[in-house]
Amino acid sequence: MKLYYAPGACSLSDHIVLEWIGRPYEAIRVSREELKSPGYLKLNPAGAVPVLEDDGWVLTQNVAILNYLVDRFPESGLGGDGSAKSRAQVNQWLSLANADIHPAFHPFFGSTAYLEDPALIESTKQAAATKLRGLFARIDHQLDGRDWLTGSRSIADAYLFVVTRWAKAMNVDLSGFDNLARFFNAMLGDAGVQRALEQEGLT
Ligand SMILES: N[C@@H](CCC(=O)N[C@@H](CS)C(=O)NCC(=O)O)C(=O)O
């Protein structure tokens, strides 16, 4: 299996999950320029990471990749307890991270640069920070009394770690979210997380 990644990008969630699974894989770093190269665009026309290649079979879209890894390696237990309800709960929190929290960062990543007015662009970042604080409040509430988003460690936790890392880097106000802080510190101490961070040159 090959994972195409960019350091610290959302592909870090797949990288962590591959480490948790513990089976052989190759991590291939893709630069900003390579993302838009004809060769890479053949793999993923969106010019984005992550991409997973398994025996020449190519899969894009993070949620699909993470769920594929769960099904390919069910013994990893990263998709809940095997029941439909438990899997749905994992995907509920994974979706919050991928489809709500992740896009809320877009102004920080330049999506509002077309406005060309620094003050206006800054105000879109402030609005994004406010929205993000509300989303992370929901996460903090869910983590009250829990080590993981659902009953056990799952693909959703790997994604949550990545977006929490971004929030810290962008100085989003996470003050008072003690459950989130506890989760983040536990993840930082996790051997698989450490190996993924190290391979991406992020330690
Ligand atoms: N919907 C896609 C989004 C992937 C995505 O946003 N990837 C970012 C990194 S976190 C990327 O590669 N951006 C580069 C670009 O779009 O130019 C997914 O969930 O896989």
The ligand as a MOL file (V3000), in Angstrom:
LIG
                    3D

  0  0  0     0  0            999 V3000
M  V30 BEGIN CTAB
M  V30 COUNTS 20 19 0 0 0
M  V30 BEGIN ATOM
M  V30 1 N -12.3460 16.2990 0.1450 0
M  V30 2 C -10.9640 15.9410 0.1530 0
M  V30 3 C -10.1630 17.1540 0.5940 0
M  V30 4 C -8.6810 16.8760 0.6090 0
M  V30 5 C -7.9090 18.1420 0.9170 0
M  V30 6 O -8.4750 19.2020 1.2470 0
M  V30 7 N -6.5930 18.0370 0.8330 0
M  V30 8 C -5.7160 19.1710 1.0440 0
M  V30 9 C -4.7420 18.9350 2.1740 0
M  V30 10 S -5.5680 18.8300 3.7400 0
M  V30 11 C -4.9020 19.3910 -0.2100 0
M  V30 12 O -4.2850 18.4800 -0.7140 0
M  V30 13 N -4.9050 20.6370 -0.7030 0
M  V30 14 C -4.0870 20.9860 -1.8140 0
M  V30 15 C -4.8670 21.7370 -2.8130 0
M  V30 16 O -6.1080 21.6150 -2.8200 0
M  V30 17 O -4.2510 22.4380 -3.6000 0
M  V30 18 C -10.7270 14.7680 1.1030 0
M  V30 19 O -11.4350 14.6830 2.1100 0
M  V30 20 O -9.8300 13.9420 0.8250 0
M  V30 END ATOM
M  V30 BEGIN BOND
M  V30 1 1 1 2
M  V30 2 1 2 3
M  V30 3 1 2 18
M  V30 4 1 3 4
M  V30 5 1 4 5
M  V30 6 2 5 6
M  V30 7 1 5 7
M  V30 8 1 7 8
M  V30 9 1 8 9
M  V30 10 1 8 11
M  V30 11 1 9 10
M  V30 12 2 11 12
M  V30 13 1 11 13
M  V30 14 1 13 14
M  V30 15 1 14 15
M  V30 16 2 15 16
M  V30 17 1 15 17
M  V30 18 2 18 19
M  V30 19 1 18 20
M  V30 END BOND
M  V30 END CTAB
M  END
